[in-house]
Amino acid sequence: MRKKTPDTKKIPNFALSYTYFYMRKLYQKTALLLFAVGLLGSCSTKVELYSDYKDVPIVYGLINVMQDTNYVKIFRAFSGSNDQPINAHEVALIADSSNYPGKLDARIVEYKNTYGLQYNPTGREIILDTITIHNKLEGDFYAPDQKVYYTTERFNTNNASQNVKYKYKLVIRKEADTVTSETGIVGGSDFRIITSSVTFAPNAHNKTGRIMFKPAENAAVYEVRIEFNYKEKRPNADTVYKKVGWSFGTMMTNELGSEGNLYSVTYKQDALFNALASAIGNDTLYVERFIGDTRVYVSAGGLELYNYIQVNSPSESLSQSIPDYTNINGGFGVFSSRINIDSRVSLSNYTIQQLLNWGFRQR
């Protein structure tokens, strides 16, 4: 069977902000070359960073059961001595200084839990291959090529009706050392958006509505976003497709509204018209605008991802020594799970009428 090759143009952008943050945290005695896949308690695996020129494994991976390809970034950092310090900014631009030569033995082992019993290996091991992306922009790290590990094998989804849960263990063998980490799968068959209709109104300062959804298995943090799509037509010009949207920010489960087995976020009913006012302004001459789809997006992330982002939040200080949180045994970084879902929602008749009053047209 011919092996499936992923489309590298669809690889998500990696979060360079966290990379640069880590480089600053190890600025005094180390140079940490960090390239995090982007992308949502305290647990610390101690790694000695202060041996002369010893490499330290750095691992970033987020399993998403909805994706047909999943990526793990595996590379290394170096520490120097006081007599021979390393310039992180210079070393970061050298590919050979952060990549391990060749291909490491990297695999993901599957475990299954049925009816609340202990997790047992299923016998399935997903072998990670390497691929080079060629579209990274120049910046703090080497470009345009980046080596990443990947798999096109699908991960199994939790099934609440059958009382089945899965977790996966990452195993990386590097010479005599083994780096490991594990995560439960975020998602499941019940995770879905319940809200089917929303209402917006201009100048409705005190009126609110709710977006409701069923929880995702093993999720500790959520982010909800609304997007309104529309198109513009001008004389002798191509149709332009536009959108306005806003996010409710990252929220822990205890920060969400709850009703029975549902979570919710509250939106202001004037939010859409405020966003449109900023986007359109006084641009009303010689243009026709048409109402498009409105969609709700819900992202859910595992506890490891939340801890990594919150505990290791960027700091302006250059004097911090080592990262406070990692769930990588034998290295630094994070291995967790996330999932994104979206659903089209209809606008209420009242909202449509208000948009028509604003000069919009229906398709």
Secondary structure, 3 states (H helix, E strand, C coil): CCCCCCCHHHCCCCEHHHHHHHHHHCCCCEECCCCECCCCCCCCCCCCCCCCCCEEEEEEEEECCCCCCEEEEEEEEEECCCCCCCCHHHHCCCHHHHCCCCCCEEEEEEEEEECCCCCEEEEEEEECEEEEECCCCCCCCCCCCEEEEEECCCCCCCEHHHCEEEEEEEEEEECCEEEEEEEECCECCCCCECCCEECCCCCCCCCEEEEEECCCECCCEEEEEEEEEEEEECCCCCCEEEEEEEEEEEEEHHHCEEECCEEEEEEECCHHHHHHHHHHCCCCCCCEEEEEEEEEEEEEECHHHHHHHHHCCCCCCCCCCCCCCCCCECCEEEEEEEEEEEEEEEECHHHHHHHHHCCEECC
